Amino acid sequence: MIVDLRSDTVTRPTPAMRQAMAEAPVGDDVYGEDPTVTELERRVATLLGHEAGLFVPSGSLGNQLGLRLLVGPGEEIVCDGGAHIARAELGAAAVFSGITFRTWQAERGLLDVDAVERLIAPNAGPYQVSTVAIEVENTHNFGGGTVQPADRLAAVQALAREHGLGLHLDGARLWNAHVATGTPLAELAGGFDTVSVCLSKGLGAPVGSVLVSSAERVAQARVWRKRYGAGMRQVGILAAAGLHALDHHVARLADDHARAARLAAALGADPAAAPTNIVVLDVDDAAAVAAVAAEQGVLVSALGPRLLRLVTHLDVDDDGIDRAVTVLRPHVRG
Ligand SMILES: Cc1ncc(COP(=O)(O)O)c(C=O)c1O
């Protein structure tokens, strides 16, 4: 039996989720006629305190549509150096939208509002790139599932307002932040102009993200989604998986968090550094440890020469955690 801790994207739909997918009413969503997609978009928008939502195939597309609505070609967005949009979307913002980035350094991905303030250059004139938006990731993936503190979110929102800057939230794992803190989703997402959330990470759907924003921006995003070739037809069968996940897989994220804390403690990491479902470990040779563990049926990600990432999710139970600890403990410090 393989214990796959590489990512929370590796989950397979449960039998109940497959059943919901099979029974979903569908229509042509490019014509706006898929009732299940429409229901999912409305539901997520309401949950997140926004006017409207748009179902998209991936978190990357949700982010890229959000960015392009806020930032024009030759303008810049600022984010931390470990942000998914900066490191893991393969330059999409530059390729598709002509957007440039500058980044601040963030310990474990934790939002540093003083650093943001030092970095931004709004209305920079004809010789320098003007900052027009700020991006925040919550929870922070490469930072180790870091939850952004409420006071820092409020401060970055005030900073953006003060300078007339747009704010995008990469909320691929916002559900985890919600469950870890008990803060309502609308409170976590409401202060941002555009927000992308994923259904295919901890929530366990096979595919799908939702971009939420004002009705006007979402109407523009719908045009761009089609232009990018991601207008989809009878995708209510996929949206149904998302609706099922919202009904059944949000509260249970607390189990993933408890398992991640147990993994962190057993492997000598500070459990406080694994507040949600991601554990990042510093090892001598990450690729070598990942290879040895894989031979014993435990899959983990080598994110850098010394950095291992372990992610708990729907398809890893307590026995899987025990097995991972047994296999990994000889290879980690602590
Ligand atoms: C924080 C974050 N944002 C965005 C994405 C992109 O999601 P997708 O793989 O669906 O494009 C990921 C993927 O893991 C992520 O971790």
PDBQT file of the ligand as one rigid body, heavy atoms in Angstrom, charges set to zero:
ROOT
HETATM    1  C1  LIG A 401      -1.054  27.940  -3.524  1.00  0.00    +0.000 C 
HETATM    2  C2  LIG A 401      -1.398  27.369  -4.860  1.00  0.00    +0.000 A 
HETATM    3  N1  LIG A 401      -1.973  28.151  -5.783  1.00  0.00    +0.000 NA
HETATM    4  C3  LIG A 401      -2.312  27.698  -6.990  1.00  0.00    +0.000 A 
HETATM    5  C4  LIG A 401      -2.092  26.392  -7.327  1.00  0.00    +0.000 A 
HETATM    6  C5  LIG A 401      -2.418  25.955  -8.726  1.00  0.00    +0.000 C 
HETATM    7  O1  LIG A 401      -3.418  25.017  -8.800  1.00  0.00    +0.000 OA
HETATM    8  P1  LIG A 401      -3.529  24.070 -10.099  1.00  0.00    +0.000 P 
HETATM    9  O2  LIG A 401      -2.526  22.995  -9.911  1.00  0.00    +0.000 OA
HETATM   10  O3  LIG A 401      -4.951  23.599 -10.032  1.00  0.00    +0.000 OA
HETATM   11  O4  LIG A 401      -3.275  24.922 -11.294  1.00  0.00    +0.000 OA
HETATM   12  C6  LIG A 401      -1.490  25.517  -6.418  1.00  0.00    +0.000 A 
HETATM   13  C7  LIG A 401      -1.225  24.119  -6.786  1.00  0.00    +0.000 C 
HETATM   14  O5  LIG A 401      -0.762  23.322  -6.021  1.00  0.00    +0.000 OA
HETATM   15  C8  LIG A 401      -1.137  26.028  -5.146  1.00  0.00    +0.000 A 
HETATM   16  O6  LIG A 401      -0.527  25.262  -4.237  1.00  0.00    +0.000 OA
ENDROOT
TORSDOF 0
